[in-house]
């Protein structure tokens, strides 16, 4: 499960450097410990936008899904090997997975062990600090004020190495920068999407730094000081 992430120092570079106008509106002073219901910078096929963290299916806007399992209803034991993709068979996610995908630029995400959860939070981040991208599915809906809004859920897979090392059973889908255009293209073949999902097993180069549980769990603190280390960094 990925329920908190950070955009406190994301950069807009590479092939998408000319698409940052919307993203400039984002207040980086309030970009740490982002939680469901908050707005985040997202990258779509046509550039950056602000989107709500929490996928709202058009058939019931009161529902909010923050994560979408790559396996759908399969792999209940969260096995890291031999799992099969099923997200494309889920009624709530099928259309979004096939045609409406986003990449969420982040510096890090926050995760805890399967049992302790955010009572023992870790900051998961690259060993070499940099912006990376989480794979998401999107839903577009009209709110009660008549405004068109975009919402998203982060896709998860069985844990890759660093998440397993802290005792967590899931991991967010990380989209390598070299396949961003493929991921964002609404016409990408299903087989290519499946390959990106499966590649998440092999994510390396991440580490985990303990955080202060009281600051993280409050859910009301979004300034960078929430991310100050509270222990030794774990490397795998």
Secondary structure, 3 states (H helix, E strand, C coil): CCCEEECCCCCCCHHHCCCCCCHHHCCHHHCCCECCCCEEEEEECCEEEEEEECECCCCCCCCCECEEECCCCCCCCCCCCCCCCCHHHCCCCHHHHHHCEEEEEECEEEEECCCCHHHHEEEEEECCCCCEEEEEEEEEEECCCCCEEEEEEEEEEECCHHHHHCCCCEEECEECHHHHHHHHCCCCCHHHHHHHHHHHHHCCCEEEEECCHHHHHCCCCCCHHHHCCCCCEEEC
